[in-house]
Amino acid sequence: MMKNKYSKWLLVVVIGMGVAIGGYLYYSSIAIGGTSDNGMWKANYKKNSDETVGGWIGHVQQKSGGKVKIKEVSFTDNGKTLVEHKGFTEGKSEDGSVTKLNPLSTDFYLGDPPKKEHVYKLHITWEKKGQPKTDTFLLK
């Protein structure tokens, strides 16, 4: 009788762990992200929660560095440029995405899911006090 009770609890624990591990693997596979070496930029590329649009969406945020002028944001897959943005203006675009300047917060790409073994990078060229700089970092 005692052995049977122990077996049921063990089965419940094993099933619970399986569900937890499965959930973790599922949710960890639906987003990639990264932060620049200087901590100024943070970006993610994740499954779009808006079912009417679908696909995956990239978003970048400025986390530090004060007021800067954004010159260009580009997103690459294995060195091939998927998208390049220049000339940012604050406001809401026709597709509903919102861009904020100082600090920057904007969507940068709407596309297909990331592929395993591919290298995704975000390149941000910005200027502060007349000094241009470029930060490049991996999204993984």
DANOR-V810562 format. One record per pair of residues at least 4 apart in sequence whose ideal C-beta (glycine too) atoms are under 8 Angstrom apart, sorted by the first residue. I is the first residue (numbers start at 1). J is the second residue. D is the distance in Angstrom with one decimal. If there is no record, write none. Layout:
((I | J | D) (I | J | D))
This chain:
((1 | 5 | 6.8) (2 | 6 | 6.4) (3 | 7 | 6.3) (4 | 8 | 6.7) (5 | 9 | 6.8) (6 | 10 | 6.2) (7 | 11 | 6.3) (8 | 12 | 6.5) (9 | 13 | 6.4) (10 | 14 | 6.2) (11 | 15 | 6.3) (12 | 16 | 6.2) (13 | 17 | 6.3) (14 | 18 | 6.4) (15 | 19 | 6.5) (16 | 20 | 6.3) (17 | 21 | 6.1) (18 | 22 | 6.1) (19 | 23 | 6.2) (20 | 24 | 6.4) (21 | 25 | 6.3) (22 | 26 | 6.2) (23 | 27 | 6.2) (24 | 28 | 5.9) (25 | 29 | 6.3) (26 | 30 | 6.9) (27 | 31 | 7.8) (30 | 46 | 6.1) (30 | 47 | 4.6) (31 | 44 | 5.7) (31 | 45 | 7.0) (31 | 46 | 3.7) (31 | 47 | 7.1) (32 | 44 | 7.0) (32 | 45 | 5.1) (32 | 46 | 7.5) (32 | 114 | 5.4) (32 | 120 | 6.3) (32 | 139 | 4.6) (32 | 140 | 5.5) (33 | 42 | 7.3) (33 | 43 | 6.2) (33 | 44 | 3.7) (33 | 45 | 7.0) (33 | 46 | 7.7) (33 | 139 | 5.7) (33 | 140 | 7.7) (34 | 42 | 7.6) (34 | 43 | 6.0) (34 | 122 | 7.1) (34 | 137 | 4.9) (34 | 138 | 5.1) (34 | 139 | 4.5) (34 | 140 | 6.3) (35 | 39 | 6.2) (35 | 41 | 6.8) (35 | 42 | 4.9) (35 | 43 | 7.8) (35 | 63 | 7.6) (35 | 137 | 6.7) (36 | 40 | 5.4) (36 | 41 | 4.1) (36 | 42 | 7.7) (36 | 124 | 7.4) (36 | 135 | 4.3) (36 | 136 | 7.9) (36 | 137 | 4.6) (37 | 135 | 7.2) (37 | 137 | 6.6) (38 | 64 | 7.9) (38 | 65 | 7.8) (38 | 135 | 6.5) (39 | 63 | 6.2) (39 | 64 | 5.9) (40 | 62 | 6.3) (40 | 63 | 6.1) (40 | 64 | 5.1) (40 | 65 | 4.4) (40 | 135 | 6.5) (41 | 60 | 6.2) (41 | 61 | 7.2) (41 | 62 | 6.2) (41 | 63 | 6.7) (41 | 122 | 7.3) (41 | 124 | 5.6) (41 | 135 | 5.8) (41 | 137 | 7.0) (42 | 60 | 7.3) (42 | 61 | 5.2) (42 | 63 | 5.3) (43 | 58 | 6.6) (43 | 59 | 6.6) (43 | 60 | 4.2) (43 | 61 | 7.3) (43 | 108 | 7.6) (43 | 122 | 4.9) (43 | 137 | 7.6) (43 | 139 | 6.0) (44 | 58 | 7.2) (44 | 59 | 5.8) (44 | 139 | 7.2) (45 | 56 | 5.9) (45 | 57 | 7.2) (45 | 58 | 4.4) (45 | 59 | 7.9) (45 | 75 | 7.9) (45 | 109 | 7.0) (45 | 114 | 6.4) (45 | 120 | 6.8) (45 | 139 | 5.5) (46 | 56 | 6.4) (46 | 57 | 6.7) (47 | 56 | 5.7) (47 | 113 | 7.3) (48 | 53 | 5.5) (48 | 54 | 6.1) (48 | 55 | 5.3) (48 | 56 | 6.0) (48 | 57 | 4.5) (48 | 110 | 7.1) (50 | 54 | 7.7) (53 | 57 | 7.9) (53 | 95 | 7.9) (53 | 110 | 7.0) (55 | 110 | 5.4) (55 | 111 | 6.0) (55 | 112 | 6.7) (56 | 109 | 7.9) (56 | 110 | 7.1) (56 | 111 | 5.7) (56 | 112 | 6.5) (56 | 113 | 5.5) (56 | 114 | 7.3) (57 | 107 | 5.7) (57 | 109 | 7.0) (57 | 110 | 5.3) (58 | 75 | 6.0) (58 | 107 | 6.4) (58 | 108 | 4.6) (58 | 109 | 3.8) (58 | 110 | 7.6) (58 | 111 | 7.9) (58 | 122 | 7.7) (58 | 139 | 8.0) (59 | 105 | 7.6) (59 | 106 | 7.2) (59 | 107 | 5.2) (59 | 108 | 7.0) (60 | 73 | 6.3) (60 | 104 | 6.8) (60 | 105 | 7.5) (60 | 106 | 6.2) (60 | 108 | 5.5) (60 | 122 | 6.4) (60 | 124 | 7.0) (61 | 103 | 7.0) (61 | 104 | 6.9) (61 | 105 | 4.8) (62 | 68 | 7.3) (62 | 102 | 7.8) (62 | 103 | 3.7) (62 | 104 | 4.2) (62 | 105 | 7.0) (63 | 103 | 7.3) (65 | 103 | 7.8) (65 | 126 | 8.0) (65 | 128 | 7.1) (66 | 102 | 8.0) (66 | 128 | 7.3) (67 | 102 | 4.7) (67 | 128 | 7.6) (68 | 102 | 7.2) (68 | 104 | 7.7) (68 | 126 | 4.6) (68 | 127 | 6.5) (68 | 128 | 4.7) (69 | 126 | 6.5) (69 | 127 | 4.6) (69 | 128 | 7.3) (70 | 88 | 5.0) (70 | 101 | 7.2) (70 | 104 | 5.6) (70 | 124 | 7.1) (70 | 125 | 7.7) (70 | 126 | 5.3) (71 | 86 | 6.9) (71 | 125 | 4.3) (71 | 126 | 6.0) (71 | 127 | 5.9) (71 | 132 | 6.8) (72 | 84 | 6.5) (72 | 85 | 6.7) (72 | 86 | 5.0) (72 | 123 | 7.4) (72 | 124 | 7.5) (72 | 125 | 4.4) (73 | 84 | 7.6) (73 | 85 | 4.8) (73 | 88 | 7.9) (73 | 106 | 7.7) (73 | 108 | 5.3) (73 | 122 | 7.0) (73 | 123 | 7.2) (73 | 124 | 5.3) (73 | 125 | 7.7) (74 | 81 | 5.6) (74 | 83 | 6.7) (74 | 84 | 4.3) (74 | 85 | 7.3) (74 | 122 | 7.5) (74 | 123 | 4.6) (75 | 81 | 7.4) (75 | 82 | 5.0) (75 | 83 | 5.1) (75 | 84 | 8.0) (75 | 108 | 5.8) (75 | 109 | 5.0) (75 | 120 | 7.1) (75 | 121 | 7.5) (75 | 122 | 5.6) (75 | 123 | 7.7) (76 | 80 | 6.1) (76 | 81 | 5.4) (76 | 82 | 6.4) (76 | 120 | 7.0) (76 | 121 | 4.9) (76 | 122 | 8.0) (76 | 123 | 6.9) (77 | 82 | 5.4) (77 | 114 | 7.9) (77 | 115 | 7.8) (77 | 118 | 5.5) (77 | 119 | 7.5) (77 | 120 | 5.7) (78 | 118 | 5.4) (78 | 119 | 5.5) (79 | 119 | 7.7) (82 | 109 | 6.2) (82 | 111 | 6.5) (83 | 108 | 6.4) (83 | 109 | 4.8) (83 | 111 | 7.9) (85 | 106 | 8.0) (85 | 108 | 6.1) (88 | 99 | 6.0) (88 | 101 | 6.3) (88 | 104 | 7.2) (88 | 106 | 6.8) (89 | 99 | 6.8) (89 | 101 | 7.8) (90 | 99 | 5.8) (90 | 100 | 6.1) (90 | 101 | 4.7) (91 | 98 | 7.3) (91 | 99 | 6.4) (92 | 96 | 6.7) (92 | 97 | 7.3) (92 | 98 | 5.0) (92 | 99 | 7.9) (93 | 97 | 5.2) (93 | 98 | 7.8) (93 | 99 | 7.2) (95 | 110 | 7.9) (97 | 106 | 7.0) (97 | 107 | 4.2) (98 | 105 | 7.7) (98 | 106 | 7.5) (99 | 104 | 7.8) (99 | 105 | 7.3) (99 | 106 | 4.1) (99 | 107 | 7.9) (100 | 104 | 6.8) (100 | 105 | 4.4) (100 | 106 | 7.0) (108 | 122 | 7.4) (114 | 118 | 6.3) (114 | 120 | 6.0) (114 | 139 | 7.9) (119 | 138 | 6.8) (120 | 138 | 6.9) (120 | 139 | 4.4) (120 | 140 | 7.2) (121 | 136 | 5.7) (121 | 137 | 6.7) (121 | 138 | 5.8) (121 | 139 | 7.0) (122 | 136 | 7.2) (122 | 137 | 6.0) (122 | 139 | 6.1) (123 | 134 | 6.2) (123 | 135 | 7.5) (123 | 136 | 4.8) (124 | 134 | 6.8) (124 | 135 | 5.0) (124 | 136 | 7.8) (125 | 132 | 6.6) (125 | 133 | 7.3) (125 | 134 | 4.6) (126 | 132 | 7.4) (126 | 133 | 5.9) (126 | 134 | 7.7) (126 | 135 | 7.6) (127 | 131 | 6.5) (127 | 132 | 4.9) (127 | 133 | 7.2) (128 | 133 | 7.3))
